[in-house]
Amino acid sequence: MTPKEKAQELIAKFNNELIADTYVIYQNVDESKRCALIAVDEVLFSLNAITDKYVELGMRTFWQEVRQEIQNL
């Protein structure tokens, strides 16, 4: 999955929910983007708290790119 695809997936998850084969929209896209950014920031915070020997640099870079893609959408 590319960072852009992950960004779109996160925004969609915060924007709607599948209930009985029907999507229910909860908020507008800007609010969903804000929530997705908060989630990504939490992932990045957790990765930064882990000693580098346990976290691949690629993982941190991926999530930073996801954050940038959310901002660009």
N, C-alpha and C positions, 0 to 999 in steps of 0.2 A: 504494500500500500504506500502510495506517495504521500508526502506531507499535505499536498493540496487535497487529496482524497480524504485523508484523516480529518482535515479541517472541515470539509463539507459534511462528513459523517457526524462530527461533534455538534456542529450547528444544527443539523437536522434532528439529532437526538434531543437537543434542548428546545426545539421548536414544536415538536409534535409527538404524539404517542399513538401507537396502534391499539385500538380498543375494538374488539369484536369485528375485525376486518375493516375498520374505518379509522382513518387518521384524524385525530382531534388536535387542532392547533391551539397552543396555549399563549403564545406571545409573538411579537413581531421579530423580524430577523435581527434587528439591532440588539434587542434584549437577548436573543439566543446567542449572538456573537459575544456579548459581554459575559454570559455564563460560560461559554466555551473557553474564553480567555482565562477566566478564573480557574477552570479545571486544568488547563494546560500549565498555568502558573503553579498550581499545586504539584503537578507532576515534576516540573522543573525544580521546584523547591526541594522535593523529596530526593531527586537525583543529585542535587548539590549537597545534600546532607550526607550522602553516602560517600565513603572514601573512594577516590578515583580508581583504585585497583579493582573495585567491584562493579564499576559502571563503565561500559564502553563509551568512548567519546562520541561514537556514531549515534548512540541513543539520545544523548543530550542534544546533539546537533539536529537530529530528526525532530525532536519536540520544539526546539527553537524555530525550525522551519515551519512547523505546524502553526505555531503562534503567529509568525509573519504572514502565512497564508490566510489565517482567520482575519487578520487586520486588513488584508488586501481584498477580501471578498465583499 
